[in-house]
């Protein structure tokens, strides 16, 4: 038997072991994009809906897409896919309200934003928040795999990695987006603003801590500037605080704090420098 044949048998064995109930990524992405286009016509591929009948037809189509995804995932757990879908649509109006508040927070907080339409259409932070808020519903309902497929799709599109288990309050503002990481047990209050490169992570990645709170709590009205790292399940950033860029925090700070680095930057003229600076990269 050739190596090729042995390898083929190994692959066949893995295929036989695979439980074919995990949705294809293409199905998840299609659902997420269709729902987004219905909620926000900025993303529609066709003309916007003109009457209630067209809206309801779109909702029915998305309901069928969602049922086909969810039903195989939860059947073995004794759950009803149809009921989970109904529960999702019952929660969707509240999520829709939250998303408009998120968009308004971005528009009000970013002087470069010219309109709500621009925020919704063009800001990757808004897309990442949208995907998270949808995924969070299914995470809370204990639907396996699906929530992560949603947020990982958004991660690929936007560079923002929000675990669907995080708890995030209204009027959430992600600015510039790229490189943000928000862990599973993070709790974020209302009116929080974070910039690119921020990590809200865990102090340890030990598997025995899987059921523990591993990520920080960010209270209301906090601003976290670029590349700040805040770690630990017992770390609480008090309300109305400002965390400066490149700060590394593993301890709590009280409300109304300003936290910043004090590293020294030196500037001098090349013309007056009497020795060569060696930079090693």
C-alpha positions in Angstrom: 0.0 0.0 0.0 1.4 3.4 -0.9 1.6 6.4 1.4 -1.1 7.9 -0.8 -3.5 5.0 -0.1 -2.8 5.0 3.6 -3.5 8.8 3.7 -6.7 8.3 1.8 -7.9 5.7 4.3 -7.1 8.1 7.2 -9.1 10.8 5.6 -12.0 8.4 4.9 -11.9 7.4 8.6 -12.2 11.0 9.7 -15.1 11.6 7.2 -16.9 8.6 8.7 -16.5 10.0 12.2 -17.7 13.4 11.3 -21.2 14.2 12.4 -22.7 16.1 9.5 -24.7 18.6 11.5 -22.4 21.5 11.5 -23.6 24.2 9.1 -21.5 25.1 6.1 -19.8 28.5 6.5 -21.4 29.6 3.3 -24.9 29.0 4.8 -24.0 31.0 7.9 -22.6 33.9 5.9 -25.7 33.9 3.6 -28.0 34.1 6.6 -26.0 36.9 8.2 -25.9 39.0 5.0 -29.5 38.5 4.2 -30.6 39.5 7.7 -28.3 42.6 7.5 -29.8 43.6 4.2 -33.3 43.3 5.6 -32.5 45.3 8.8 -30.5 47.9 6.9 -31.3 48.5 3.3 -27.8 50.0 2.9 -26.7 46.4 2.3 -29.5 45.2 0.0 -28.6 43.7 -3.4 -32.0 44.6 -4.8 -34.4 47.5 -4.5 -35.5 48.3 -1.0 -38.8 46.8 0.2 -41.8 48.9 -0.7 -44.5 47.5 1.5 -45.3 45.3 4.5 -45.9 42.2 2.3 -42.4 42.4 0.9 -40.9 42.8 4.4 -42.8 39.8 5.6 -41.8 37.7 2.6 -38.1 38.5 3.4 -38.6 37.6 7.0 -40.1 34.3 6.0 -37.2 33.5 3.7 -34.7 34.3 6.5 -36.7 32.2 8.9 -36.4 29.2 6.6 -32.7 29.8 6.2 -32.2 30.0 9.9 -34.3 26.9 10.6 -32.3 24.8 8.2 -29.1 25.9 10.0 -30.3 25.5 13.6 -32.4 22.4 13.5 -29.6 19.9 12.9 -27.4 21.5 15.6 -29.9 21.2 18.4 -31.9 18.1 17.5 -29.5 15.8 19.4 -29.9 17.9 22.5 -33.6 17.5 22.6 -34.2 21.1 21.7 -36.7 22.4 19.1 -35.0 24.3 16.2 -38.3 25.8 15.3 -38.9 27.2 18.8 -35.3 28.6 18.9 -36.0 30.4 15.6 -39.2 31.9 17.0 -37.4 33.0 20.1 -34.7 34.6 18.0 -37.3 36.7 16.0 -39.0 37.6 19.3 -35.7 39.1 20.5 -34.7 40.7 17.1 -36.7 44.0 17.6 -34.7 44.7 20.8 -31.4 43.9 19.0 -32.5 46.2 16.2 -33.0 49.0 18.6 -29.6 48.3 20.2 -27.9 48.5 16.7 -29.4 51.9 16.0 -28.1 53.1 19.3 -24.6 51.7 18.5 -24.7 53.5 15.1 -25.7 56.7 16.8 -22.9 56.4 19.3 -20.4 56.0 16.5 -21.8 58.9 14.6 -21.8 61.2 17.7 -18.4 60.1 18.8 -16.4 60.2 15.6 -15.9 63.7 14.1 -15.0 62.0 10.8 -18.4 60.4 10.5 -20.7 62.5 8.2 -23.9 60.6 8.6 -25.6 57.6 10.2 -25.8 56.1 6.7 -22.0 56.3 6.4 -21.5 54.6 9.7 -23.9 51.7 8.9 -22.6 51.3 5.4 -18.8 51.8 5.8 -17.7 51.3 9.4 -16.3 47.8 10.1 -16.9 48.4 13.8 -20.6 48.6 13.2 -20.6 45.4 11.2 -18.7 43.6 14.0 -21.2 44.8 16.6 -24.1 43.7 14.4 -22.6 40.2 14.0 -21.9 39.9 17.8 -25.4 41.0 18.8 -27.0 38.4 16.5 -24.6 35.7 17.6 -25.1 36.5 21.3 -28.7 35.5 21.1 -27.8 32.0 19.9 -25.0 31.8 22.5 -27.4 32.5 25.3 -29.7 29.8 23.8 -26.8 27.3 24.0 -26.8 26.6 20.2 -23.5 25.0 19.5 -20.9 26.2 16.9 -23.3 28.6 15.1 -22.6 31.7 17.2 -18.8 31.2 16.7 -19.2 30.8 13.0 -21.1 34.1 12.9 -18.5 36.1 14.9 -15.5 34.5 13.1 -17.0 35.5 9.8 -17.2 39.1 11.1 -13.6 38.7 12.4 -12.4 37.9 8.9 -14.3 40.8 7.4 -13.4 43.4 10.0 -10.4 42.4 12.0 -12.5 42.5 15.2 -12.7 39.4 17.4 -15.7 39.5 19.7 -16.6 36.3 21.4 -20.4 35.7 21.2 -20.5 35.1 25.0 -19.4 38.6 25.9 -22.0 40.9 27.6 -22.1 44.3 25.9 -24.4 47.1 26.8 -26.1 49.7 24.5 -24.4 52.5 22.6 -21.2 50.6 22.0 -18.6 52.4 19.9 -15.7 50.6 18.2 -13.4 53.1 16.4 -11.1 52.0 13.6 -11.8 48.4 14.6 -8.7 46.5 13.5 -7.1 44.2 16.0 -9.7 44.4 18.8 -10.1 41.3 20.9 -13.0 40.8 23.4 -13.0 37.6 25.4 -15.9 35.3 26.2 -16.6 36.4 29.8 -16.0 40.2 29.2 -18.7 42.4 30.6 -19.1 45.9 29.0 -21.5 48.5 30.2 -23.3 51.3 28.4 -21.6 54.1 26.3 -18.2 52.4 26.1 -15.8 53.4 23.4 -12.7 51.4 22.4 -10.1 52.0 19.7 -8.0 49.7 17.5 -5.8 47.1 19.0 -7.5 46.9 22.4 -7.5 43.5 24.1 -9.9 42.6 26.8 -8.4 39.2 27.7 -7.7 36.6 30.3 -4.6 36.2 32.5 -4.6 32.5 31.9 -5.7 30.2 29.1 -5.8 27.1 31.3 -8.7 24.8 30.3 -9.7 24.2 33.9 -10.9 27.9 34.0 -13.4 27.4 31.1 -16.4 27.9 33.4 -14.9 30.8 35.3 -15.0 34.6 34.7 -11.6 35.1 33.0 -12.1 38.5 31.3 -12.5 42.0 32.7 -15.5 44.1 33.4 -15.7 47.6 31.8 -18.3 49.8 33.5 -20.3 52.6 31.9 -18.9 55.6 30.0 -15.3 54.2 29.7 -12.9 55.1 26.9 -10.1 52.7 26.1 -7.5 54.0 23.7 -5.5 52.1 21.1 -3.4 49.0 21.9 -4.4 49.0 25.6 -4.5 45.5 27.1 -6.8 44.8 30.1 -6.6 41.3 31.5 -8.3 39.2 34.2 -11.7 38.2 35.4 -11.4 40.2 38.6 -10.3 43.3 36.8 -12.9 46.1 36.9 -12.5 49.4 35.1 -14.7 51.9 37.0 -17.3 54.0 35.3 -16.3 57.2 33.5 -12.6 56.2 33.4 -10.1 56.8 30.5 -7.5 54.1 29.7 -4.7 55.6 27.7 -3.0 54.0 24.7 -0.6 51.0 25.2 -1.5 50.7 28.9 -1.2 47.2 30.3 -3.7 46.6 33.2 -4.2 43.5 35.4 -5.8 45.3 38.3 -9.0 47.2 38.9 -9.2 51.0 38.8 -11.8 53.1 40.6 -14.5 55.2 38.8 -13.3 58.5 37.2 -9.7 57.2 36.8 -7.3 58.3 34.1 -4.6 55.6 33.4 -1.7 56.3 31.1 2.0 55.4 30.5 4.8 57.7 31.4 7.4 56.5 28.9 9.9 59.2 27.8 10.2 60.2 24.2 13.4 62.1 23.2 13.6 64.3 20.1 16.8 65.9 18.9 18.3 67.1 15.6 20.3 64.7 13.5 22.7 67.7 12.8 23.7 67.9 16.5 24.0 64.2 17.2 27.6 63.3 17.8 27.1 59.5 17.7 25.3 57.0 15.6 22.1 55.5 16.9 21.9 51.8 16.2 18.4 50.4 15.6 18.0 46.6 15.6 14.8 45.3 14.0 
